Amino acid sequence: MKKLALFVFAVSTLLACNTTNEKPSSNIDFTKDKQAVNSFMDDWHLAAAEANYENYFSKLDSTSIFIGTDASENWTKEEFEGFSKPYFDNGKAWEFKSLERNIYFNEDGSIAWFDELLKTWMGACRGSGVLEKNKNGWVLKHYVLSVAIPNEDIKEVIMAKRKNDSIFQNTFK
């Protein structure tokens, strides 16, 4: 009888727990937030095109990370500022134009992540990042820039970068 009671207790306890993998339904309309993120990112890219150092770097959080196209470019905000300052001071940073952007949000809308297709001086590039909403609005926490390489050209690119990749990878041994 004790085993039956224990079994019934265990089964009822398990059934009482809601262990579904379904996410709670969200009734939040993210239309305004998507517009805000699009504006934020467009303004960020415009600040670089206009070499507006203050507007560009004020959009990055103090703990932001910027990952560039070179394998060595994994920069803190401070490091990225140091690298970028001469370009901004010279009045010519870089111009990236978003051709397409996909934006996603966590359930409460406090975190957004995105990917974008960019027209740049390097040709087609991809950017992706994470933003956090705080009391002052959105702030960029993480950004990754990559050069988009057509699949039919990848072998030539691999050959072109083989020597430098080997030198760079040897620094990790």
Residue pairs with C-beta under 8 A, 6 or more apart in sequence:
23 107
24 107
26 107
28 105
28 107
28 108
28 109
30 103
30 105
30 109
33 105
33 109
33 112
33 133
34 103
36 137
36 138
37 103
37 112
37 114
37 131
37 138
38 101
38 103
40 59
40 131
40 137
40 138
40 140
41 98
41 101
41 114
41 116
41 129
42 98
43 55
43 59
44 55
44 56
44 59
44 140
45 95
45 96
45 97
45 98
45 118
46 52
47 53
47 55
47 56
47 59
48 56
48 93
48 94
48 95
48 96
49 93
49 94
49 95
49 96
51 87
51 88
51 90
51 91
51 92
51 93
52 88
53 84
53 85
53 88
53 89
56 84
56 88
56 93
57 77
57 81
57 84
59 138
59 139
59 140
60 66
60 77
60 80
60 139
60 140
61 77
61 132
61 139
61 140
61 141
62 77
63 76
63 77
63 141
64 76
64 77
64 80
64 139
64 140
64 141
64 142
64 143
65 74
65 75
65 76
65 77
65 141
65 142
65 143
66 73
66 75
66 77
66 80
66 143
66 145
67 73
67 74
67 75
67 142
67 143
67 144
67 145
68 74
68 75
68 145
69 122
69 125
69 145
69 146
69 147
71 165
71 168
72 168
75 83
84 93
87 93
87 94
94 120
94 121
95 120
95 121
96 118
96 119
96 120
96 125
96 127
97 118
97 119
97 120
98 116
98 117
98 118
98 127
99 116
99 117
99 118
99 119
100 116
100 117
101 114
101 115
101 116
101 117
102 114
102 115
102 116
103 112
103 113
103 114
104 112
104 113
104 114
105 111
105 112
106 112
109 133
110 132
110 133
111 130
111 131
111 132
111 133
112 130
112 131
112 132
112 133
112 138
113 128
113 129
113 130
113 131
114 128
114 129
114 131
115 126
115 127
115 128
116 126
116 127
116 128
117 124
117 125
117 126
117 148
118 124
118 125
118 126
118 127
118 145
122 147
123 147
123 148
124 147
124 148
125 145
125 146
125 147
125 148
126 145
126 146
126 147
126 148
127 143
127 144
127 145
127 146
128 143
128 144
129 140
129 141
129 142
129 143
129 144
130 140
130 141
130 142
131 138
131 139
131 140
131 141
132 138
132 139
132 141
133 139
149 157
